[in-house]
Amino acid sequence: MDCPFCRTVNRDEADACYQCKKDLSMLRLVVNKAKSHFNTALEYAERDRIDEAIAELHNALDLDNTHVNSHVVLGTLYAKKEQLDKAEEQWTEALRL
């Protein structure tokens, strides 16, 4: 996880930034919650519960819009629903990140 203050790369479990020593505990909680939504989305997608998976991916991206895998999977699910404009938008964002 990158420190939002000094951009130093830190391990996800670090409570404080290695470089600037700022508290990262709340950021870590948000990132972990986003990952939890992503994992739930994958479970829904595997069970062909596409709409629920899409909702979970939106929840994940609301918390961490830089999560590339969420954009990729969301694009794939939109493509599966034949919503190709939305799919392309998600894949483009993933490539930009």
C-alpha positions as a printed Julia matrix, in Angstrom:
97×3 Matrix{Float64}:
   0.0     0.0     0.0
   1.32    3.42   -0.92
   1.38    6.07    1.77
  -0.97    8.88    0.66
   1.28   11.44    2.36
   4.75   10.62    0.98
   3.99    7.86   -1.61
   6.34    5.36    0.06
   5.37    1.73   -0.6
   4.47   -0.01    2.66
   3.41   -3.55    3.51
  -0.36   -3.87    3.94
  -0.03   -4.77    7.63
   2.06   -1.71    8.56
   0.36    0.63   11.04
   2.65    3.54   10.2
   4.5     4.62    7.09
   8.14    3.57    7.06
   9.24    6.93    5.67
   7.05    9.67    7.17
   5.69    7.69   10.18
   2.09    8.81    9.51
  -0.67    6.52   10.81
  -1.95    4.21    8.05
  -4.27    2.06   10.15
  -7.54    3.58    8.85
  -6.31    3.4     5.26
  -5.4    -0.25    5.8
  -8.93   -0.95    7.08
 -10.48    0.67    4.02
  -8.2    -1.22    1.63
  -8.92   -4.51    3.4
 -12.67   -3.85    3.23
 -12.36   -3.16   -0.5
 -10.51   -6.46   -0.94
 -13.26   -8.21    1.01
 -15.9    -6.82   -1.39
 -13.74   -7.94   -4.32
 -13.46  -11.49   -2.95
 -17.21  -11.63   -2.33
 -17.77  -10.47   -5.92
 -15.61  -13.32   -7.19
 -17.67  -15.81   -5.19
 -20.89  -14.4    -6.62
 -19.48  -14.45  -10.16
 -18.46  -18.1    -9.79
 -22.07  -18.88   -8.84
 -23.33  -16.9   -11.86
 -24.88  -14.27   -9.58
 -23.68  -11.52  -11.9
 -25.76   -8.6   -10.65
 -24.7    -9.23   -7.06
 -21.07   -9.53   -8.17
 -21.32   -6.21   -9.99
 -22.77   -4.55   -6.89
 -19.91   -5.89   -4.76
 -17.33   -4.63   -7.25
 -18.91   -1.19   -7.15
 -18.67   -1.32   -3.35
 -14.99   -2.25   -3.64
 -14.3     0.57   -6.08
 -16.17    3.06   -3.89
 -13.59    2.28   -1.22
 -10.52    1.92   -3.47
 -10.94    3.15   -7.03
  -7.35    2.16   -7.83
  -7.96   -1.59   -7.42
  -7.09   -2.74  -10.93
  -8.49   -6.26  -10.58
 -11.91   -4.88   -9.6
 -11.99   -2.86  -12.82
 -10.92   -5.87  -14.89
 -13.49   -8.24  -13.39
 -16.22   -5.59  -13.55
 -15.46   -5.11  -17.24
 -15.64   -8.85  -17.8
 -19.01   -9.09  -16.04
 -20.39   -6.18  -18.05
 -19.2    -7.9   -21.23
 -20.95  -11.07  -20.11
 -24.15   -9.02  -19.79
 -23.46   -7.57  -23.26
 -23.01   -4.06  -21.85
 -19.94   -3.48  -23.95
 -19.65    0.29  -23.43
 -19.46   -0.22  -19.67
 -17.05   -3.11  -20.12
 -14.72   -1.04  -22.28
 -14.86    1.82  -19.76
 -13.74   -0.49  -16.94
 -10.97   -2.11  -18.95
  -9.72    1.28  -20.09
  -9.55    2.43  -16.48
  -7.67   -0.73  -15.53
  -5.12   -0.09  -18.26
  -4.78    3.55  -17.21
  -4.01    2.47  -13.65
